[in-house]
Amino acid sequence: MIFMIRQRKRGLLYELLSILFGLYIIAVLDAVFFPIMIPDNWPANLNAADTRRALQQVNWTPFHFGSTIRSSAYPEADIQRFQWFDIIGNILLTIPLGFGLPYFVPLKPRTIVWVALAVGIFFEGTQLLIKLVCGVYYHTVDINDVIWNGSSIGLYDFSPFEIFFR
């Protein structure tokens, strides 16, 4: 990333925003994917029944916030309250991406929709893959997260501000 910054010679503001955006990307990856706990009995803990159970815990229904979806990290949690935290948290997580991506990469308006969808699918798909490979994971996999992550990137695509910063 530093090579890209130096190669373009855009000035101090561009370099500062590039570093902040890189730190944001690292923070997002940390929040979305870590911690990854590998059980002591891994890979012996991987079997068809646990894989089936892991896939059944995934919310595949858009806008379904039923009480059957539980977080293994908070089994006694108030699900209604955590649903709002989940929605707001997923939107806030990707707002800087909606600001930053058009600043660094020129995107057409219809391209941002595909990027938003790809980011949400990448986050949740990787979480599901980690859950299936490790057998245990402290994050929930939810189609609603794909929707909220993607909507915040698409809604907060502030590419008109790109003119101001360039």
PyMOL CGO cylinders between C-alpha atoms (Angstrom):
from pymol import cmd
from pymol.cgo import CYLINDER

trace = [
    CYLINDER, 0.00, 0.00, 0.00, 2.84, 2.39, 0.82, 0.3, 1, 1, 1, 1, 1, 1,
    CYLINDER, 2.84, 2.39, 0.82, 4.28, 1.60, -2.62, 0.3, 1, 1, 1, 1, 1, 1,
    CYLINDER, 4.28, 1.60, -2.62, 0.97, 2.65, -4.20, 0.3, 1, 1, 1, 1, 1, 1,
    CYLINDER, 0.97, 2.65, -4.20, 0.99, 5.86, -2.18, 0.3, 1, 1, 1, 1, 1, 1,
    CYLINDER, 0.99, 5.86, -2.18, 4.54, 6.79, -3.20, 0.3, 1, 1, 1, 1, 1, 1,
    CYLINDER, 4.54, 6.79, -3.20, 4.00, 5.80, -6.83, 0.3, 1, 1, 1, 1, 1, 1,
    CYLINDER, 4.00, 5.80, -6.83, 1.11, 8.24, -7.38, 0.3, 1, 1, 1, 1, 1, 1,
    CYLINDER, 1.11, 8.24, -7.38, 2.72, 11.28, -5.70, 0.3, 1, 1, 1, 1, 1, 1,
    CYLINDER, 2.72, 11.28, -5.70, -0.63, 12.74, -4.64, 0.3, 1, 1, 1, 1, 1, 1,
    CYLINDER, -0.63, 12.74, -4.64, 0.49, 14.79, -1.67, 0.3, 1, 1, 1, 1, 1, 1,
    CYLINDER, 0.49, 14.79, -1.67, 0.36, 14.65, 2.08, 0.3, 1, 1, 1, 1, 1, 1,
    CYLINDER, 0.36, 14.65, 2.08, -3.45, 14.52, 2.38, 0.3, 1, 1, 1, 1, 1, 1,
    CYLINDER, -3.45, 14.52, 2.38, -3.60, 11.54, 0.05, 0.3, 1, 1, 1, 1, 1, 1,
    CYLINDER, -3.60, 11.54, 0.05, -0.87, 9.75, 2.01, 0.3, 1, 1, 1, 1, 1, 1,
    CYLINDER, -0.87, 9.75, 2.01, -2.60, 10.43, 5.33, 0.3, 1, 1, 1, 1, 1, 1,
    CYLINDER, -2.60, 10.43, 5.33, -5.97, 9.22, 4.05, 0.3, 1, 1, 1, 1, 1, 1,
    CYLINDER, -5.97, 9.22, 4.05, -4.31, 6.13, 2.57, 0.3, 1, 1, 1, 1, 1, 1,
    CYLINDER, -4.31, 6.13, 2.57, -2.74, 5.24, 5.91, 0.3, 1, 1, 1, 1, 1, 1,
    CYLINDER, -2.74, 5.24, 5.91, -6.03, 5.82, 7.77, 0.3, 1, 1, 1, 1, 1, 1,
    CYLINDER, -6.03, 5.82, 7.77, -7.89, 3.70, 5.22, 0.3, 1, 1, 1, 1, 1, 1,
    CYLINDER, -7.89, 3.70, 5.22, -5.31, 0.92, 5.58, 0.3, 1, 1, 1, 1, 1, 1,
    CYLINDER, -5.31, 0.92, 5.58, -5.70, 1.00, 9.38, 0.3, 1, 1, 1, 1, 1, 1,
    CYLINDER, -5.70, 1.00, 9.38, -9.47, 0.88, 8.92, 0.3, 1, 1, 1, 1, 1, 1,
    CYLINDER, -9.47, 0.88, 8.92, -9.15, -2.23, 6.71, 0.3, 1, 1, 1, 1, 1, 1,
    CYLINDER, -9.15, -2.23, 6.71, -6.98, -3.93, 9.35, 0.3, 1, 1, 1, 1, 1, 1,
    CYLINDER, -6.98, -3.93, 9.35, -9.50, -3.04, 12.09, 0.3, 1, 1, 1, 1, 1, 1,
    CYLINDER, -9.50, -3.04, 12.09, -12.40, -4.40, 10.01, 0.3, 1, 1, 1, 1, 1, 1,
    CYLINDER, -12.40, -4.40, 10.01, -10.59, -7.67, 9.34, 0.3, 1, 1, 1, 1, 1, 1,
    CYLINDER, -10.59, -7.67, 9.34, -9.86, -7.97, 13.06, 0.3, 1, 1, 1, 1, 1, 1,
    CYLINDER, -9.86, -7.97, 13.06, -13.48, -7.29, 14.02, 0.3, 1, 1, 1, 1, 1, 1,
    CYLINDER, -13.48, -7.29, 14.02, -15.00, -9.58, 11.42, 0.3, 1, 1, 1, 1, 1, 1,
    CYLINDER, -15.00, -9.58, 11.42, -12.71, -12.62, 11.53, 0.3, 1, 1, 1, 1, 1, 1,
    CYLINDER, -12.71, -12.62, 11.53, -10.94, -12.81, 14.88, 0.3, 1, 1, 1, 1, 1, 1,
    CYLINDER, -10.94, -12.81, 14.88, -10.60, -14.55, 17.29, 0.3, 1, 1, 1, 1, 1, 1,
    CYLINDER, -10.60, -14.55, 17.29, -10.30, -17.87, 15.54, 0.3, 1, 1, 1, 1, 1, 1,
    CYLINDER, -10.30, -17.87, 15.54, -10.31, -20.60, 18.16, 0.3, 1, 1, 1, 1, 1, 1,
    CYLINDER, -10.31, -20.60, 18.16, -8.98, -23.98, 17.14, 0.3, 1, 1, 1, 1, 1, 1,
    CYLINDER, -8.98, -23.98, 17.14, -10.20, -26.74, 19.48, 0.3, 1, 1, 1, 1, 1, 1,
    CYLINDER, -10.20, -26.74, 19.48, -7.70, -29.06, 21.15, 0.3, 1, 1, 1, 1, 1, 1,
    CYLINDER, -7.70, -29.06, 21.15, -9.22, -32.05, 19.37, 0.3, 1, 1, 1, 1, 1, 1,
    CYLINDER, -9.22, -32.05, 19.37, -9.07, -30.47, 15.91, 0.3, 1, 1, 1, 1, 1, 1,
    CYLINDER, -9.07, -30.47, 15.91, -9.44, -31.97, 13.24, 0.3, 1, 1, 1, 1, 1, 1,
    CYLINDER, -9.44, -31.97, 13.24, -11.02, -34.93, 15.02, 0.3, 1, 1, 1, 1, 1, 1,
    CYLINDER, -11.02, -34.93, 15.02, -13.93, -32.66, 16.01, 0.3, 1, 1, 1, 1, 1, 1,
    CYLINDER, -13.93, -32.66, 16.01, -14.96, -32.28, 12.36, 0.3, 1, 1, 1, 1, 1, 1,
    CYLINDER, -14.96, -32.28, 12.36, -17.74, -34.67, 11.40, 0.3, 1, 1, 1, 1, 1, 1,
    CYLINDER, -17.74, -34.67, 11.40, -20.90, -34.67, 9.33, 0.3, 1, 1, 1, 1, 1, 1,
    CYLINDER, -20.90, -34.67, 9.33, -23.22, -34.04, 12.29, 0.3, 1, 1, 1, 1, 1, 1,
    CYLINDER, -23.22, -34.04, 12.29, -21.29, -30.95, 13.42, 0.3, 1, 1, 1, 1, 1, 1,
    CYLINDER, -21.29, -30.95, 13.42, -21.14, -29.65, 9.85, 0.3, 1, 1, 1, 1, 1, 1,
    CYLINDER, -21.14, -29.65, 9.85, -24.90, -30.10, 9.52, 0.3, 1, 1, 1, 1, 1, 1,
    CYLINDER, -24.90, -30.10, 9.52, -25.44, -28.34, 12.85, 0.3, 1, 1, 1, 1, 1, 1,
    CYLINDER, -25.44, -28.34, 12.85, -23.16, -25.46, 11.79, 0.3, 1, 1, 1, 1, 1, 1,
    CYLINDER, -23.16, -25.46, 11.79, -25.08, -25.01, 8.53, 0.3, 1, 1, 1, 1, 1, 1,
    CYLINDER, -25.08, -25.01, 8.53, -28.40, -25.11, 10.41, 0.3, 1, 1, 1, 1, 1, 1,
    CYLINDER, -28.40, -25.11, 10.41, -27.21, -22.26, 12.65, 0.3, 1, 1, 1, 1, 1, 1,
    CYLINDER, -27.21, -22.26, 12.65, -26.79, -19.99, 9.63, 0.3, 1, 1, 1, 1, 1, 1,
    CYLINDER, -26.79, -19.99, 9.63, -29.65, -17.59, 9.01, 0.3, 1, 1, 1, 1, 1, 1,
    CYLINDER, -29.65, -17.59, 9.01, -30.33, -18.05, 5.29, 0.3, 1, 1, 1, 1, 1, 1,
    CYLINDER, -30.33, -18.05, 5.29, -33.61, -16.07, 5.33, 0.3, 1, 1, 1, 1, 1, 1,
    CYLINDER, -33.61, -16.07, 5.33, -33.30, -12.33, 4.61, 0.3, 1, 1, 1, 1, 1, 1,
    CYLINDER, -33.30, -12.33, 4.61, -34.83, -10.03, 7.24, 0.3, 1, 1, 1, 1, 1, 1,
    CYLINDER, -34.83, -10.03, 7.24, -35.55, -12.95, 9.56, 0.3, 1, 1, 1, 1, 1, 1,
    CYLINDER, -35.55, -12.95, 9.56, -34.70, -12.07, 13.13, 0.3, 1, 1, 1, 1, 1, 1,
    CYLINDER, -34.70, -12.07, 13.13, -36.26, -15.07, 14.84, 0.3, 1, 1, 1, 1, 1, 1,
    CYLINDER, -36.26, -15.07, 14.84, -35.23, -16.22, 18.27, 0.3, 1, 1, 1, 1, 1, 1,
    CYLINDER, -35.23, -16.22, 18.27, -33.93, -19.49, 16.80, 0.3, 1, 1, 1, 1, 1, 1,
    CYLINDER, -33.93, -19.49, 16.80, -30.73, -17.74, 15.77, 0.3, 1, 1, 1, 1, 1, 1,
    CYLINDER, -30.73, -17.74, 15.77, -28.48, -17.74, 18.81, 0.3, 1, 1, 1, 1, 1, 1,
    CYLINDER, -28.48, -17.74, 18.81, -24.93, -16.65, 19.32, 0.3, 1, 1, 1, 1, 1, 1,
    CYLINDER, -24.93, -16.65, 19.32, -22.69, -19.28, 20.87, 0.3, 1, 1, 1, 1, 1, 1,
    CYLINDER, -22.69, -19.28, 20.87, -20.73, -16.47, 22.52, 0.3, 1, 1, 1, 1, 1, 1,
    CYLINDER, -20.73, -16.47, 22.52, -23.87, -15.14, 24.32, 0.3, 1, 1, 1, 1, 1, 1,
    CYLINDER, -23.87, -15.14, 24.32, -26.33, -18.02, 24.76, 0.3, 1, 1, 1, 1, 1, 1,
    CYLINDER, -26.33, -18.02, 24.76, -28.47, -16.19, 27.36, 0.3, 1, 1, 1, 1, 1, 1,
    CYLINDER, -28.47, -16.19, 27.36, -28.49, -12.84, 25.55, 0.3, 1, 1, 1, 1, 1, 1,
    CYLINDER, -28.49, -12.84, 25.55, -31.54, -10.72, 24.84, 0.3, 1, 1, 1, 1, 1, 1,
    CYLINDER, -31.54, -10.72, 24.84, -31.84, -11.41, 21.11, 0.3, 1, 1, 1, 1, 1, 1,
    CYLINDER, -31.84, -11.41, 21.11, -34.06, -8.38, 20.35, 0.3, 1, 1, 1, 1, 1, 1,
    CYLINDER, -34.06, -8.38, 20.35, -31.50, -5.98, 21.79, 0.3, 1, 1, 1, 1, 1, 1,
    CYLINDER, -31.50, -5.98, 21.79, -28.61, -7.63, 20.01, 0.3, 1, 1, 1, 1, 1, 1,
    CYLINDER, -28.61, -7.63, 20.01, -30.46, -7.47, 16.69, 0.3, 1, 1, 1, 1, 1, 1,
    CYLINDER, -30.46, -7.47, 16.69, -30.35, -3.68, 16.76, 0.3, 1, 1, 1, 1, 1, 1,
    CYLINDER, -30.35, -3.68, 16.76, -26.68, -3.74, 17.73, 0.3, 1, 1, 1, 1, 1, 1,
    CYLINDER, -26.68, -3.74, 17.73, -26.07, -6.14, 14.85, 0.3, 1, 1, 1, 1, 1, 1,
    CYLINDER, -26.07, -6.14, 14.85, -27.87, -3.96, 12.30, 0.3, 1, 1, 1, 1, 1, 1,
    CYLINDER, -27.87, -3.96, 12.30, -26.26, -0.71, 13.44, 0.3, 1, 1, 1, 1, 1, 1,
    CYLINDER, -26.26, -0.71, 13.44, -22.85, -2.33, 13.89, 0.3, 1, 1, 1, 1, 1, 1,
    CYLINDER, -22.85, -2.33, 13.89, -22.83, -3.84, 10.39, 0.3, 1, 1, 1, 1, 1, 1,
    CYLINDER, -22.83, -3.84, 10.39, -23.86, -0.53, 8.85, 0.3, 1, 1, 1, 1, 1, 1,
    CYLINDER, -23.86, -0.53, 8.85, -21.25, 1.44, 10.81, 0.3, 1, 1, 1, 1, 1, 1,
    CYLINDER, -21.25, 1.44, 10.81, -18.61, -1.17, 9.97, 0.3, 1, 1, 1, 1, 1, 1,
    CYLINDER, -18.61, -1.17, 9.97, -18.69, -0.48, 6.26, 0.3, 1, 1, 1, 1, 1, 1,
    CYLINDER, -18.69, -0.48, 6.26, -19.57, 3.24, 6.06, 0.3, 1, 1, 1, 1, 1, 1,
    CYLINDER, -19.57, 3.24, 6.06, -15.86, 4.19, 5.83, 0.3, 1, 1, 1, 1, 1, 1,
    CYLINDER, -15.86, 4.19, 5.83, -15.53, 1.75, 2.93, 0.3, 1, 1, 1, 1, 1, 1,
    CYLINDER, -15.53, 1.75, 2.93, -18.30, 3.65, 1.13, 0.3, 1, 1, 1, 1, 1, 1,
    CYLINDER, -18.30, 3.65, 1.13, -16.36, 6.87, 1.71, 0.3, 1, 1, 1, 1, 1, 1,
    CYLINDER, -16.36, 6.87, 1.71, -12.88, 5.55, 1.04, 0.3, 1, 1, 1, 1, 1, 1,
    CYLINDER, -12.88, 5.55, 1.04, -13.26, 3.17, -1.85, 0.3, 1, 1, 1, 1, 1, 1,
    CYLINDER, -13.26, 3.17, -1.85, -14.48, 5.77, -4.39, 0.3, 1, 1, 1, 1, 1, 1,
    CYLINDER, -14.48, 5.77, -4.39, -11.70, 8.07, -3.23, 0.3, 1, 1, 1, 1, 1, 1,
    CYLINDER, -11.70, 8.07, -3.23, -8.97, 5.57, -4.03, 0.3, 1, 1, 1, 1, 1, 1,
    CYLINDER, -8.97, 5.57, -4.03, -10.57, 3.64, -6.89, 0.3, 1, 1, 1, 1, 1, 1,
    CYLINDER, -10.57, 3.64, -6.89, -12.78, 5.39, -9.45, 0.3, 1, 1, 1, 1, 1, 1,
    CYLINDER, -12.78, 5.39, -9.45, -16.03, 3.43, -9.58, 0.3, 1, 1, 1, 1, 1, 1,
    CYLINDER, -16.03, 3.43, -9.58, -19.06, 3.74, -11.78, 0.3, 1, 1, 1, 1, 1, 1,
    CYLINDER, -19.06, 3.74, -11.78, -22.37, 4.00, -9.88, 0.3, 1, 1, 1, 1, 1, 1,
    CYLINDER, -22.37, 4.00, -9.88, -23.53, 0.54, -10.92, 0.3, 1, 1, 1, 1, 1, 1,
    CYLINDER, -23.53, 0.54, -10.92, -20.16, -0.98, -9.98, 0.3, 1, 1, 1, 1, 1, 1,
    CYLINDER, -20.16, -0.98, -9.98, -20.56, 0.10, -6.34, 0.3, 1, 1, 1, 1, 1, 1,
    CYLINDER, -20.56, 0.10, -6.34, -23.61, -2.18, -6.06, 0.3, 1, 1, 1, 1, 1, 1,
    CYLINDER, -23.61, -2.18, -6.06, -21.56, -5.21, -7.08, 0.3, 1, 1, 1, 1, 1, 1,
    CYLINDER, -21.56, -5.21, -7.08, -18.68, -4.20, -4.81, 0.3, 1, 1, 1, 1, 1, 1,
    CYLINDER, -18.68, -4.20, -4.81, -21.08, -3.81, -1.89, 0.3, 1, 1, 1, 1, 1, 1,
    CYLINDER, -21.08, -3.81, -1.89, -22.55, -7.25, -2.51, 0.3, 1, 1, 1, 1, 1, 1,
    CYLINDER, -22.55, -7.25, -2.51, -19.10, -8.79, -2.92, 0.3, 1, 1, 1, 1, 1, 1,
    CYLINDER, -19.10, -8.79, -2.92, -17.84, -7.30, 0.36, 0.3, 1, 1, 1, 1, 1, 1,
    CYLINDER, -17.84, -7.30, 0.36, -20.82, -8.64, 2.31, 0.3, 1, 1, 1, 1, 1, 1,
    CYLINDER, -20.82, -8.64, 2.31, -20.53, -12.09, 0.72, 0.3, 1, 1, 1, 1, 1, 1,
    CYLINDER, -20.53, -12.09, 0.72, -16.77, -12.11, 1.35, 0.3, 1, 1, 1, 1, 1, 1,
    CYLINDER, -16.77, -12.11, 1.35, -17.22, -11.30, 5.05, 0.3, 1, 1, 1, 1, 1, 1,
    CYLINDER, -17.22, -11.30, 5.05, -19.96, -13.84, 5.70, 0.3, 1, 1, 1, 1, 1, 1,
    CYLINDER, -19.96, -13.84, 5.70, -18.60, -16.50, 3.34, 0.3, 1, 1, 1, 1, 1, 1,
    CYLINDER, -18.60, -16.50, 3.34, -15.20, -16.38, 5.00, 0.3, 1, 1, 1, 1, 1, 1,
    CYLINDER, -15.20, -16.38, 5.00, -16.82, -16.58, 8.45, 0.3, 1, 1, 1, 1, 1, 1,
    CYLINDER, -16.82, -16.58, 8.45, -18.77, -19.65, 7.33, 0.3, 1, 1, 1, 1, 1, 1,
    CYLINDER, -18.77, -19.65, 7.33, -15.65, -21.23, 5.88, 0.3, 1, 1, 1, 1, 1, 1,
    CYLINDER, -15.65, -21.23, 5.88, -13.75, -20.66, 9.14, 0.3, 1, 1, 1, 1, 1, 1,
    CYLINDER, -13.75, -20.66, 9.14, -16.66, -22.13, 11.10, 0.3, 1, 1, 1, 1, 1, 1,
    CYLINDER, -16.66, -22.13, 11.10, -16.75, -25.23, 8.89, 0.3, 1, 1, 1, 1, 1, 1,
    CYLINDER, -16.75, -25.23, 8.89, -12.97, -25.73, 8.88, 0.3, 1, 1, 1, 1, 1, 1,
    CYLINDER, -12.97, -25.73, 8.88, -12.40, -25.17, 12.60, 0.3, 1, 1, 1, 1, 1, 1,
    CYLINDER, -12.40, -25.17, 12.60, -15.63, -26.70, 13.82, 0.3, 1, 1, 1, 1, 1, 1,
    CYLINDER, -15.63, -26.70, 13.82, -16.25, -23.84, 16.25, 0.3, 1, 1, 1, 1, 1, 1,
    CYLINDER, -16.25, -23.84, 16.25, -16.42, -20.08, 15.75, 0.3, 1, 1, 1, 1, 1, 1,
    CYLINDER, -16.42, -20.08, 15.75, -17.50, -17.20, 17.93, 0.3, 1, 1, 1, 1, 1, 1,
    CYLINDER, -17.50, -17.20, 17.93, -19.23, -15.23, 15.19, 0.3, 1, 1, 1, 1, 1, 1,
    CYLINDER, -19.23, -15.23, 15.19, -22.65, -15.88, 13.70, 0.3, 1, 1, 1, 1, 1, 1,
    CYLINDER, -22.65, -15.88, 13.70, -23.14, -16.23, 9.95, 0.3, 1, 1, 1, 1, 1, 1,
    CYLINDER, -23.14, -16.23, 9.95, -26.19, -14.33, 8.76, 0.3, 1, 1, 1, 1, 1, 1,
    CYLINDER, -26.19, -14.33, 8.76, -27.57, -13.28, 5.36, 0.3, 1, 1, 1, 1, 1, 1,
    CYLINDER, -27.57, -13.28, 5.36, -28.76, -10.08, 7.02, 0.3, 1, 1, 1, 1, 1, 1,
    CYLINDER, -28.76, -10.08, 7.02, -25.14, -9.10, 7.60, 0.3, 1, 1, 1, 1, 1, 1,
    CYLINDER, -25.14, -9.10, 7.60, -24.56, -9.31, 3.85, 0.3, 1, 1, 1, 1, 1, 1,
    CYLINDER, -24.56, -9.31, 3.85, -27.54, -6.99, 3.34, 0.3, 1, 1, 1, 1, 1, 1,
    CYLINDER, -27.54, -6.99, 3.34, -26.54, -4.47, 6.02, 0.3, 1, 1, 1, 1, 1, 1,
    CYLINDER, -26.54, -4.47, 6.02, -22.88, -4.39, 5.00, 0.3, 1, 1, 1, 1, 1, 1,
    CYLINDER, -22.88, -4.39, 5.00, -23.79, -3.96, 1.36, 0.3, 1, 1, 1, 1, 1, 1,
    CYLINDER, -23.79, -3.96, 1.36, -26.46, -1.33, 1.96, 0.3, 1, 1, 1, 1, 1, 1,
    CYLINDER, -26.46, -1.33, 1.96, -24.15, 0.86, 3.98, 0.3, 1, 1, 1, 1, 1, 1,
    CYLINDER, -24.15, 0.86, 3.98, -21.48, 0.77, 1.29, 0.3, 1, 1, 1, 1, 1, 1,
    CYLINDER, -21.48, 0.77, 1.29, -24.04, 1.56, -1.39, 0.3, 1, 1, 1, 1, 1, 1,
    CYLINDER, -24.04, 1.56, -1.39, -25.92, 4.24, 0.56, 0.3, 1, 1, 1, 1, 1, 1,
    CYLINDER, -25.92, 4.24, 0.56, -22.80, 5.98, 1.75, 0.3, 1, 1, 1, 1, 1, 1,
    CYLINDER, -22.80, 5.98, 1.75, -20.96, 6.05, -1.55, 0.3, 1, 1, 1, 1, 1, 1,
    CYLINDER, -20.96, 6.05, -1.55, -19.80, 9.62, -1.33, 0.3, 1, 1, 1, 1, 1, 1,
    CYLINDER, -19.80, 9.62, -1.33, -18.04, 9.76, -4.67, 0.3, 1, 1, 1, 1, 1, 1,
    CYLINDER, -18.04, 9.76, -4.67, -19.21, 13.39, -5.19, 0.3, 1, 1, 1, 1, 1, 1,
    CYLINDER, -19.21, 13.39, -5.19, -16.78, 14.29, -2.40, 0.3, 1, 1, 1, 1, 1, 1,
    CYLINDER, -16.78, 14.29, -2.40, -14.06, 12.77, -4.54, 0.3, 1, 1, 1, 1, 1, 1,
    CYLINDER, -14.06, 12.77, -4.54, -13.93, 16.06, -6.47, 0.3, 1, 1, 1, 1, 1, 1,
    CYLINDER, -13.93, 16.06, -6.47, -13.30, 17.96, -3.22, 0.3, 1, 1, 1, 1, 1, 1,
    CYLINDER, -13.30, 17.96, -3.22, -10.38, 15.76, -2.18, 0.3, 1, 1, 1, 1, 1, 1,
    CYLINDER, -10.38, 15.76, -2.18, -8.64, 15.48, -5.56, 0.3, 1, 1, 1, 1, 1, 1,
]
cmd.load_cgo(trace, "trace")
